[in-house]
């Protein structure tokens, strides 16, 4: 069980404005949260609280006197390196490498090994080899066994141990800084931006004193941290407003989404921002002084300043209708959405793979990259929304919620949300700080 929190001062209570934040997690808090999450893990009905099965133990030697297996030899693939360059140092002849690739190809093409991935080789005392493993990605690895010159290959899931974790933090600078100060990676902050992105703009809306709590999964491999799994529940307090999200997976489709305690989807028709973290450099205006043309004219979008190459995401599901150069707008993408909406993304440096006219895209999907093409004084994204053909203010427009929880799953969701809510609330109850006037 992994439990982390912000630990900088003795328990301080939030005011009604959420300006003062409890930063020290007392020892009793660790015990309480541990018991809370343990309770969740032990509930077989909780889809999120599962532990991946450990790999089966290696079979014992078949007979006394059999040579013990050699340890795995490990090597990280470097850029431009091929099997023909890696394997000879482990006793492979050119014909062996060719035969290996040909026999394994129906399962996986070893001609496509990727830089940064690990190859593991188990050699034998007679200078041969018994097994080869290759990490395909973070979730799968290839296993090839040498059976007297016949190679048996299969792709296996990485046997992660999944532990439920808890993070409780206050924001002094940014969500990423708060997550990092609590000992976790940027991933958690980016997930929060995804979950609450329809209600909170993670640049314009975040203030010092905001706070969040998250129940999530951490992966371990060989007892060491190996990344993250799913966020299961989260709470974000922004400018005194408390937002809660609980993950629920539909048993019939396997599709998961986040809902508030009442079963309303956290997603709206549109995200509040086409970028997870960026600075607004210019707002929607009916009369703005143009920095290049030196005249006053309408600015029909919102400018987000960000480093060149930063990813730009579609703010809603839709169909791409235009990709290419568009005069002063530079490289631009235009997307048509339901209910008479369109969005435009201007001054891009390039487009994401596969983005072209006629392609359907999903909300949060990367479609392009920040640039300074067209009439632009520096790297930024000009983001625009049209409704029935007329420009509207992306920051002020009120969008409708997405589909709520399906009625037949209201009761299972409530049962799951109750357990997850218990995990989120445990620290506050232990310290006697109830959420009546703030999140803690």
N, C-alpha and C positions, 0 to 999 in steps of 0.2 A: 504494500500500500504506500503510495507516494503522496505526500501532502505538503504543499508549499504555500507561503503567504508572504506578504510584505511585512518586514520586521524592523522598522526604523525608530519607533517610539512607543512608550507605554500607552495602553488602551485609551484612545481619545474618541469621543462620540461625534458622529456627524450632526451638524445643525440641520435645520429644515432646508437650508439651501444646499446642503451637501458639501460645504466648503471645508469642513474639518473632518479628517478621515482617520479611522482607526488603523494604525500602521504596524503595531506589534501584535503578534499572535501568541498568546500565552500558552504555556505547556498544556493547560487543560483543553485549549482549543484543538491541539493536535490529537489528543485522546478522543475528544468528542467527534471530530470529523472522521477519525479513523474508524470509530465504532459505527458512525453513520454510513460511510461508504461500504464498510464490511457488511453491514445489514443489507445494502443494496446488492452487493455481489452475491450474497447467499440466496437472494430471491431468484429462483429459476425463471420467473416470468419476465424479468428485466432483460430486454434484448441487448442492452448496451453493456451489461456487466458480466462478461464472459471471459474466461481464461483459455487461451489457445492450448490445445493438448501438447504436452511435451513430446519430443521425438522418442520413438521406441528405443530401448537400450540396445546396444550392439550385442550380437550373439556371442556367446563364449566360444573359445577355440574348440574345434571339433575333437582334437586329440592332443594329448600331452606331447610336447616336443615340436609342435607346429610353430614356425617362426612368428613372433609378434608382428602385428601390422606396423608399417612405418608411419611416422607422423605425416600429416598433410604438409606439403610445401606450398607456400602462398606467394602470389605475385599480383601486383596491381597493373592492369593494362595501361600502357602509356599511349599518348596520341600517335596515330600512324602505325602502331605495332600490330603485327599479324601473328597467327598461331605458328607460322613457319619460322618466326624469329624467337618466339617464347619457348616452344616445346623441345627443341634440340638439346638445350642444356639439361633436360630431365631424361635424356636417353632416347628420345623419339628420332627415328630416321625419316627422311622426306617421304618415303612410301607409306610409313605409318601415319603421318599427318594427313596425307591425301586420303588414305583409306578411312581414317577417323572421320574426316569431314563428310565423305560420301555416305558412310553408314548412318551418321547422326542427322544428316540433312532433312529427312522426313519429319524429325521431331524439332530440330532447331538448326538454323544455318550458322555454323561456327565461323563462317567468313565475315560475319557482321558483329564481331566482338567490339565493345564500346570502351573508349578510354575512361579510366576511373573505376571500372568494375574489377572484381577480384576473380582470379582463377586459382583453384586449389588442386593439387596433384598428389595422389598417394602412390609413392614408388614401392617397389618390392626389393628384397635383398639381392636378387639376381639382376639388378639394373633395369628391370622392366617397370611397368606401372599397373596398378590395380584399379584405380578410379580417378576420374577427373570431374571437377565441379566448376561451374561458371555462373556468376550472379547475373541473371538476365535484367532484373530491375530490383526495386526495393521489396517486392512481394514474392518473386519467383526465382528459382535457380535451377540450372540444368545439372543432372547427374548422369555421367557416362561410366559404366562398369566394363572392364576388360575381362571377358570370359574366353580365355584361350584364343585371342585374336578376333573374337566376335564381340561387337560393342553393343551393349544394351543401354538405351538412353531414355530418360523420362524427365519431365519438368515437374518440380515439387514446389509447394508453398514454403516460404521461409517460416520456420517454426518459432515465431515470436511468442514470448510470454506477454500477455496483456494485463497491465495493472491500471486500476482506476485512480486518477489523480485529482487533486483539488488545488485551485489557485485563487487567492484572495488578494487584490491589489488596489492601491489608490494611484491616481494619475497626478504626477507633479509636472511632467513635461509632455509626454505622448503615451498612447497605449503600448507602443513597442518598447519604449524606455521602461515603462512600469512592468511589463512582462519580463524583460531582460533582468531588471533589478531583483525580481522574484526568482531568478534562476532558470527561467524557461526561454525557449527560442521564439523568434518572430512569428512562427506558425500560429501560436495562440492568438496574437493580436490580429493577424490577417483573417483568421477564422471568425473572430468577433466582428470584424468589418463586414464579412460576408453575411453573417447571421442577422446583424442589426442594420445592414446597409440601406434598407428601405425606410427606416425611421430616423437614423442618425447619419449625418454627413461627418465622416471621421476627420475632416479638416476644419470645417467651419463651425461645427457644433460642440467640439470637445473643449472642456474647460478644466483648469486646475481644480482639483477637488472631486472630479468625477471618479467613479470607481466601478469595479466589476468583480464578479465571482464566476468561476467556471469549473464544471466537473467534466473531465475529459479522460481519454485513454492515452497511456504511454506504452510504447513498445520496448521490450528488453530482449536481448539476444546474448546468451551466455552470461547473464547477470549484469550486462552493461546496457545503458540507454541506447536505443536504436530508432529514435524518431517517435512519431505520434500516430495515434489512431483517430478515433472520432471524438468530436465534442458532443457531449450527451445533454448538457444543460448549461445555461448561462444566464447571468443577470447583469445588466448594465445600467448604472445610475448616471444620467446625463442632465446637468442643470436642474437637479432636483426631481426629474422624471425617471421613474423606474420601469425598465423594460425587462421582461423575462421570456426565455425561450426554452422549450423542451423538445428534444428530438423524438420523433415517432416514426417507425417504419410500418408501412401497410403490409400485413401478413400475406395478402393475396398477390401483390405486385412486387414486393421487395423494395419499393420506392420509399425513400425517407424524406421528411421535411421537418421544419421547425415551426412550432405553434406556441401561442401565448397560453396562459392558464385556462382561458375560456375556449380554446380550440380554434382560434383565428390564426390564419397563416401569418408568419412574420414577413412574408413577401408581399410587396405591393405590385401594381402594374409596372412600375419603373423603380429602379434603384435611385437613390438620391444623388449618386455621383458616378461618373464613368471611370473613376480612378479610386483605388482604395485609399491612398494617401498622397495628396497633392495640395499645393497652396493656390487659393483663388487669387488671381492677379487682376481680374476685371470682371465686373458683374453685368447682368442684363440691364440695358438702358435704352430709353427712347432717344437719347441725345448724349453721345459720348465723343470727346475729342479724339480723332483718329491719329495714332502716333506716327503714321507714315504719310497719309494724305493731308494732315494738318487742317482738317475741317471737322465740324460737328456733324455727326450722323448717328443713326441708331446702331446699337450693338445688340444683335439679336440672340446672343448666346452668353455663356459663362466661360471665361478663360481659366484654365488650370495650368499653372506653371509647374513644370517637373523636368527632370533631366531628360535629355534626348534618349530615346530608346525605351522609356518607361512604358509598360503595357497599358493599353486602353481597352476597357471592357464594354460590351453591349449592355445597355441599361434595361433591356427587356427582350423577350423572345420576338423574333421577327424574320423578315426576308430581306436580304441585301438587294437594293435596287440600283446602286451606283458605286463603283470603285474606280478611282483614277484622278487625274489632274483636273482641277476646276478653277482655273484662273487665279484670282487673289486668294482663294481658299486653299490653294496648293493641293497636296494629295488628300483626298477626302473619301469618306465612306458615308453612304446614306442607307438607312434601314427603314422599311415599312413595318409597322406594328398593327395590332388589332385596334378596333375602336377609333379609327381615323387618326392615329398618331404616326409621326415620323421622327427619326432622330438623325442628326448630322454630326460628323466628327472631322474637324478641319485641321490643316497644317501638319498632317502626319509625316513621319519619316519613311514609313513603309507599312505593309499590310501583313497580318498573320497568315500563316500557311493555309491555303484553301479558301481564303476570303475572295469571293468574286460575285458578280451580279447573279441573282437567282438562288444563291445558297441560303439555306435557313440557319439562323444562329440562335443560341440560347442566351438568356440573361446571365451575366458574369463571364461569358466566353470572351477570351482575348481576340480582338479583331484587328488591332493595329498598334502602332508605336508612336509615342510623342516625337514631334519634329519641329521644324521651323520653315516648312515649305510655303510658297506663296508669299503674300504680303505679311511678314512676321518680323518682329524685332528680337525674337529669341525663342528657345524651345518652349512650347506650350500647346495645350489642346483647347480649341474653341469648340464647345459642345452646345448644340442647339436642339430644340424640340419644336415641332409643328403640330398643331391640333386643328383638324379640318383645314389644313393649308396655311394657317396663320401661326406666327412665332409666339410662343408663350415663355414665361420666365421659368427655367428649370428649377430654380431655388424656391419659388413661391407657389408653384402649381400643386394642387391637391389631387393625388392619385388614389384610385380605389384599391382596396385590398385584393389579393389573389384569392383563389378558392379556399374556403374554410375546410376544416377536418370533415371527412366523410361521416355522415350521421351514424352509420353502423359501427364505427370505431370510437365513438365518443367515450363509452365506458372504459374500454381497454386503455385509451389515452389518459383518462383521468387517473386511473390506477397507477400508470407509469409516471405521470407527472407528479403525483403525490410523493412517490419514493424519491424522485430526483429533487423535488422541492425540499424534502427533508434534508438531503445532503447539502443543498445551498444554504439552508437556514440554520443548520447545527451550530456554527460558530457564534452567531448572534444570540441564540438562546443560552449557550453556555456562559457567555459573558454578561448576560442580562441586558443586552442591548437589542430590544425588539424593533422590528422594522416599521413601527408606527410613524416615526417622523423622519425616516430616511432608510437607506438600504441596510443598516446594521443596528 
